[in-house]
Amino acid sequence: MAATTTAVSEISIEMAPAVSEPASATQRSRSRGRGGDDVALPDTERKPNILLRCVAFLEWVGHACGALSFLWATVVMLGGFCTLLEPSDFWSTTAIIFIEAFR
């Protein structure tokens, strides 16, 4: 068999280098990450990040409180302490168990 050669042509596109404005010294000092790397975040990204971290923290606290109340209510009901409760306390404990179970 005869070997055939084909000409391969390459296409290259030159792109201009991206020009970015250098960050000021105050922005660099405020944006220094935990690892010590310089990450300059604009203010439009910094404010939502702070808001999202606060919301995530509040959700974590709410989840932890819900888990603790579910645990407490379960211990009260299964531990035999329900005979020592008044009827209003018994029904509030029962409501906590059902609300947290369906969540």
Backbone as JSON Lines, residues from 0, in Angstrom:
{"i":0,"aa":"M","n":[0.84,-1.18,0.0],"ca":[0.0,0.0,0.0],"c":[0.87,1.23,0.0]}
{"i":1,"aa":"A","n":[0.42,2.16,-0.69],"ca":[1.17,3.39,-0.78],"c":[0.7,4.35,0.31]}
{"i":2,"aa":"A","n":[1.65,4.98,0.91],"ca":[1.32,5.94,1.97],"c":[0.96,7.27,1.33]}
{"i":3,"aa":"T","n":[-0.12,7.83,1.81],"ca":[-0.52,9.12,1.27],"c":[-0.25,10.19,2.32]}
{"i":4,"aa":"T","n":[0.16,11.29,1.9],"ca":[0.4,12.41,2.81],"c":[-0.61,13.49,2.5]}
{"i":5,"aa":"T","n":[-1.13,14.05,3.55],"ca":[-2.06,15.15,3.38],"c":[-1.5,16.36,4.11]}
{"i":6,"aa":"A","n":[-1.75,17.49,3.56],"ca":[-1.27,18.73,4.17],"c":[-2.27,19.17,5.24]}
{"i":7,"aa":"V","n":[-1.77,19.4,6.42],"ca":[-2.6,19.86,7.52],"c":[-2.32,21.33,7.73]}
{"i":8,"aa":"S","n":[-3.36,22.11,7.71],"ca":[-3.16,23.54,7.91],"c":[-3.67,23.92,9.29]}
{"i":9,"aa":"E","n":[-2.95,24.75,9.96],"ca":[-3.33,25.22,11.28],"c":[-3.88,26.62,11.17]}
{"i":10,"aa":"I","n":[-4.88,26.88,11.96],"ca":[-5.46,28.21,12.01],"c":[-5.19,28.75,13.41]}
{"i":11,"aa":"S","n":[-4.58,29.88,13.48],"ca":[-4.32,30.49,14.78],"c":[-4.92,31.89,14.82]}
{"i":12,"aa":"I","n":[-5.46,32.2,15.97],"ca":[-6.08,33.5,16.16],"c":[-5.34,34.19,17.29]}
{"i":13,"aa":"E","n":[-4.86,35.36,17.01],"ca":[-4.18,36.13,18.05],"c":[-5.18,36.98,18.8]}
{"i":14,"aa":"M","n":[-5.09,36.95,20.12],"ca":[-5.97,37.75,20.95],"c":[-5.15,38.75,21.74]}
{"i":15,"aa":"A","n":[-5.71,39.91,21.89],"ca":[-5.02,40.95,22.65],"c":[-5.02,40.55,24.12]}
{"i":16,"aa":"P","n":[-3.94,40.82,24.85],"ca":[-3.91,40.48,26.28],"c":[-4.94,41.31,27.04]}
{"i":17,"aa":"A","n":[-5.51,40.69,28.06],"ca":[-6.51,41.37,28.88],"c":[-5.83,42.43,29.73]}
{"i":18,"aa":"V","n":[-6.4,43.59,29.74],"ca":[-5.84,44.69,30.52],"c":[-6.75,44.91,31.72]}
{"i":19,"aa":"S","n":[-6.18,44.82,32.89],"ca":[-6.96,45.06,34.1],"c":[-6.29,46.18,34.89]}
{"i":20,"aa":"E","n":[-7.15,46.88,35.6],"ca":[-6.62,47.97,36.41],"c":[-5.99,47.4,37.67]}
{"i":21,"aa":"P","n":[-4.83,47.9,38.05],"ca":[-4.22,47.39,39.28],"c":[-5.03,47.83,40.5]}
{"i":22,"aa":"A","n":[-5.14,46.94,41.46],"ca":[-5.89,47.25,42.68],"c":[-5.06,48.18,43.56]}
{"i":23,"aa":"S","n":[-5.76,49.03,44.26],"ca":[-5.05,49.93,45.15],"c":[-4.56,49.17,46.37]}
{"i":24,"aa":"A","n":[-3.73,49.78,47.17],"ca":[-3.15,49.12,48.34],"c":[-4.22,48.79,49.37]}
{"i":25,"aa":"T","n":[-5.23,49.64,49.52],"ca":[-6.28,49.36,50.5],"c":[-7.14,48.2,50.05]}
{"i":26,"aa":"Q","n":[-7.41,48.09,48.75],"ca":[-8.2,46.97,48.27],"c":[-7.43,45.67,48.42]}
{"i":27,"aa":"R","n":[-6.13,45.69,48.19],"ca":[-5.34,44.47,48.33],"c":[-5.29,44.02,49.78]}
{"i":28,"aa":"S","n":[-5.19,44.96,50.72],"ca":[-5.11,44.56,52.12],"c":[-6.45,44.04,52.63]}
{"i":29,"aa":"R","n":[-7.57,44.59,52.12],"ca":[-8.89,44.14,52.55],"c":[-9.27,42.81,51.92]}
{"i":30,"aa":"S","n":[-8.75,42.54,50.74],"ca":[-9.19,41.36,50.02],"c":[-8.25,40.18,50.19]}
{"i":31,"aa":"R","n":[-7.32,40.25,51.11],"ca":[-6.38,39.14,51.3],"c":[-7.15,37.95,51.87]}
{"i":32,"aa":"G","n":[-7.06,36.82,51.21],"ca":[-7.8,35.63,51.6],"c":[-7.14,34.93,52.77]}
{"i":33,"aa":"R","n":[-7.72,33.83,53.18],"ca":[-7.19,33.07,54.31],"c":[-5.86,32.43,53.97]}
{"i":34,"aa":"G","n":[-5.7,32.05,52.72],"ca":[-4.47,31.39,52.31],"c":[-3.35,32.37,52.02]}
{"i":35,"aa":"G","n":[-3.6,33.65,52.15],"ca":[-2.58,34.65,51.9],"c":[-2.49,35.08,50.45]}
{"i":36,"aa":"D","n":[-3.39,34.58,49.61],"ca":[-3.35,34.96,48.21],"c":[-4.11,36.26,48.0]}
{"i":37,"aa":"D","n":[-3.7,37.01,47.02],"ca":[-4.37,38.26,46.71],"c":[-5.56,37.99,45.81]}
{"i":38,"aa":"V","n":[-6.74,38.16,46.36],"ca":[-7.96,38.01,45.59],"c":[-8.73,39.3,45.74]}
{"i":39,"aa":"A","n":[-8.78,40.06,44.69],"ca":[-9.46,41.35,44.74],"c":[-10.9,41.18,44.28]}
{"i":40,"aa":"L","n":[-11.84,41.29,45.21],"ca":[-13.25,41.2,44.88],"c":[-13.82,42.6,44.78]}
{"i":41,"aa":"P","n":[-14.56,42.88,43.75],"ca":[-15.21,44.19,43.69],"c":[-16.33,44.27,44.72]}
{"i":42,"aa":"D","n":[-16.73,45.49,45.03],"ca":[-17.78,45.68,46.04],"c":[-19.1,45.04,45.63]}
{"i":43,"aa":"T","n":[-19.33,44.93,44.32],"ca":[-20.58,44.32,43.87],"c":[-20.63,42.83,44.21]}
{"i":44,"aa":"E","n":[-19.48,42.18,44.4],"ca":[-19.45,40.79,44.8],"c":[-19.27,40.63,46.31]}
{"i":45,"aa":"R","n":[-18.67,41.61,46.95],"ca":[-18.38,41.51,48.38],"c":[-19.66,41.55,49.21]}
{"i":46,"aa":"K","n":[-20.59,42.45,48.88],"ca":[-21.82,42.58,49.67],"c":[-22.71,41.35,49.58]}
{"i":47,"aa":"P","n":[-22.94,40.78,48.4],"ca":[-23.74,39.54,48.37],"c":[-23.04,38.39,49.1]}
{"i":48,"aa":"N","n":[-21.71,38.33,49.06],"ca":[-21.0,37.28,49.78],"c":[-21.26,37.37,51.27]}
{"i":49,"aa":"I","n":[-21.22,38.58,51.81],"ca":[-21.47,38.77,53.25],"c":[-22.91,38.38,53.58]}
{"i":50,"aa":"L","n":[-23.85,38.79,52.73],"ca":[-25.26,38.45,52.95],"c":[-25.46,36.94,52.9]}
{"i":51,"aa":"L","n":[-24.87,36.28,51.92],"ca":[-25.03,34.83,51.8],"c":[-24.41,34.09,52.98]}
{"i":52,"aa":"R","n":[-23.3,34.57,53.48],"ca":[-22.7,33.92,54.64],"c":[-23.57,34.09,55.89]}
{"i":53,"aa":"C","n":[-24.18,35.26,56.04],"ca":[-25.08,35.48,57.18],"c":[-26.32,34.58,57.08]}
{"i":54,"aa":"V","n":[-26.89,34.47,55.89],"ca":[-28.06,33.62,55.71],"c":[-27.71,32.16,55.96]}
{"i":55,"aa":"A","n":[-26.55,31.73,55.46],"ca":[-26.12,30.34,55.68],"c":[-25.9,30.07,57.17]}
{"i":56,"aa":"F","n":[-25.34,31.03,57.89],"ca":[-25.13,30.86,59.32],"c":[-26.46,30.77,60.06]}
{"i":57,"aa":"L","n":[-27.41,31.63,59.69],"ca":[-28.72,31.59,60.35],"c":[-29.45,30.28,60.05]}
{"i":58,"aa":"E","n":[-29.32,29.77,58.83],"ca":[-29.93,28.48,58.52],"c":[-29.27,27.36,59.33]}
{"i":59,"aa":"W","n":[-27.96,27.44,59.5],"ca":[-27.26,26.43,60.3],"c":[-27.74,26.47,61.75]}
{"i":60,"aa":"V","n":[-27.89,27.67,62.31],"ca":[-28.37,27.81,63.69],"c":[-29.79,27.28,63.81]}
{"i":61,"aa":"G","n":[-30.64,27.59,62.84],"ca":[-32.01,27.1,62.88],"c":[-32.08,25.59,62.79]}
{"i":62,"aa":"H","n":[-31.24,25.02,61.95],"ca":[-31.21,23.56,61.83],"c":[-30.72,22.92,63.14]}
{"i":63,"aa":"A","n":[-29.71,23.52,63.74],"ca":[-29.18,22.98,65.0],"c":[-30.22,23.07,66.11]}
{"i":64,"aa":"C","n":[-30.93,24.19,66.21],"ca":[-31.98,24.32,67.23],"c":[-33.11,23.33,66.99]}
{"i":65,"aa":"G","n":[-33.48,23.14,65.73],"ca":[-34.52,22.17,65.41],"c":[-34.11,20.75,65.78]}
{"i":66,"aa":"A","n":[-32.85,20.41,65.5],"ca":[-32.37,19.07,65.84],"c":[-32.34,18.87,67.36]}
{"i":67,"aa":"L","n":[-31.92,19.89,68.09],"ca":[-31.89,19.78,69.55],"c":[-33.29,19.68,70.14]}
{"i":68,"aa":"S","n":[-34.24,20.44,69.61],"ca":[-35.6,20.36,70.13],"c":[-36.23,19.01,69.79]}
{"i":69,"aa":"F","n":[-35.92,18.48,68.61],"ca":[-36.42,17.15,68.25],"c":[-35.84,16.09,69.17]}
{"i":70,"aa":"L","n":[-34.57,16.2,69.48],"ca":[-33.92,15.25,70.39],"c":[-34.52,15.35,71.79]}
{"i":71,"aa":"W","n":[-34.7,16.57,72.27],"ca":[-35.27,16.77,73.61],"c":[-36.69,16.21,73.68]}
{"i":72,"aa":"A","n":[-37.51,16.5,72.68],"ca":[-38.89,16.04,72.69],"c":[-38.95,14.52,72.61]}
{"i":73,"aa":"T","n":[-38.05,13.93,71.84],"ca":[-38.02,12.46,71.74],"c":[-37.63,11.83,73.07]}
{"i":74,"aa":"V","n":[-36.65,12.4,73.74],"ca":[-36.22,11.87,75.04],"c":[-37.36,12.0,76.05]}
{"i":75,"aa":"V","n":[-38.06,13.1,76.04],"ca":[-39.16,13.29,76.99],"c":[-40.27,12.28,76.73]}
{"i":76,"aa":"M","n":[-40.6,12.07,75.44],"ca":[-41.7,11.16,75.13],"c":[-41.31,9.7,75.34]}
{"i":77,"aa":"L","n":[-40.14,9.31,74.86],"ca":[-39.74,7.9,74.97],"c":[-39.13,7.56,76.31]}
{"i":78,"aa":"G","n":[-38.68,8.56,77.04],"ca":[-38.03,8.3,78.32],"c":[-39.0,8.1,79.46]}
{"i":79,"aa":"G","n":[-40.28,8.25,79.21],"ca":[-41.26,8.03,80.26],"c":[-41.55,9.27,81.07]}
{"i":80,"aa":"F","n":[-41.03,10.43,80.65],"ca":[-41.28,11.67,81.39],"c":[-42.62,12.28,81.04]}
{"i":81,"aa":"C","n":[-43.32,11.7,80.07],"ca":[-44.59,12.3,79.65],"c":[-45.66,12.2,80.73]}
{"i":82,"aa":"T","n":[-45.49,11.28,81.68],"ca":[-46.48,11.19,82.78],"c":[-46.3,12.33,83.75]}
{"i":83,"aa":"L","n":[-45.11,12.93,83.78],"ca":[-44.86,14.05,84.7],"c":[-45.25,15.4,84.1]}
{"i":84,"aa":"L","n":[-45.59,15.42,82.82],"ca":[-45.91,16.68,82.15],"c":[-47.38,17.04,82.33]}
{"i":85,"aa":"E","n":[-47.63,18.32,82.3],"ca":[-49.01,18.8,82.26],"c":[-49.52,18.6,80.84]}
{"i":86,"aa":"P","n":[-50.84,18.6,80.65],"ca":[-51.37,18.34,79.3],"c":[-50.88,19.34,78.24]}
{"i":87,"aa":"S","n":[-50.74,20.61,78.59],"ca":[-50.28,21.59,77.59],"c":[-48.83,21.33,77.2]}
{"i":88,"aa":"D","n":[-47.99,20.95,78.17],"ca":[-46.6,20.63,77.86],"c":[-46.5,19.36,77.01]}
{"i":89,"aa":"F","n":[-47.37,18.39,77.31],"ca":[-47.37,17.15,76.54],"c":[-47.71,17.42,75.08]}
{"i":90,"aa":"W","n":[-48.73,18.23,74.84],"ca":[-49.15,18.49,73.46],"c":[-48.15,19.39,72.73]}
{"i":91,"aa":"S","n":[-47.5,20.29,73.44],"ca":[-46.46,21.09,72.76],"c":[-45.26,20.22,72.39]}
{"i":92,"aa":"T","n":[-44.92,19.27,73.26],"ca":[-43.84,18.33,72.95],"c":[-44.21,17.46,71.76]}
{"i":93,"aa":"T","n":[-45.44,17.01,71.73],"ca":[-45.92,16.2,70.61],"c":[-45.89,17.01,69.32]}
{"i":94,"aa":"A","n":[-46.28,18.27,69.38],"ca":[-46.24,19.14,68.2],"c":[-44.81,19.34,67.71]}
{"i":95,"aa":"I","n":[-43.88,19.52,68.62],"ca":[-42.47,19.67,68.22],"c":[-41.99,18.42,67.49]}
{"i":96,"aa":"I","n":[-42.34,17.27,68.01],"ca":[-41.9,16.02,67.37],"c":[-42.48,15.92,65.95]}
{"i":97,"aa":"F","n":[-43.76,16.18,65.78],"ca":[-44.36,16.05,64.46],"c":[-43.87,17.1,63.48]}
{"i":98,"aa":"I","n":[-43.7,18.34,63.94],"ca":[-43.22,19.4,63.05],"c":[-41.8,19.09,62.58]}
{"i":99,"aa":"E","n":[-40.94,18.68,63.47],"ca":[-39.57,18.38,63.08],"c":[-39.47,17.09,62.27]}
{"i":100,"aa":"A","n":[-40.37,16.16,62.5],"ca":[-40.34,14.91,61.73],"c":[-40.77,15.15,60.3]}
{"i":101,"aa":"F","n":[-41.73,16.03,60.08],"ca":[-42.2,16.31,58.72],"c":[-41.35,17.33,57.99]}
{"i":102,"aa":"R","n":[-40.44,17.98,58.66],"ca":[-39.59,18.99,58.04],"c":[-38.62,18.36,57.16]}
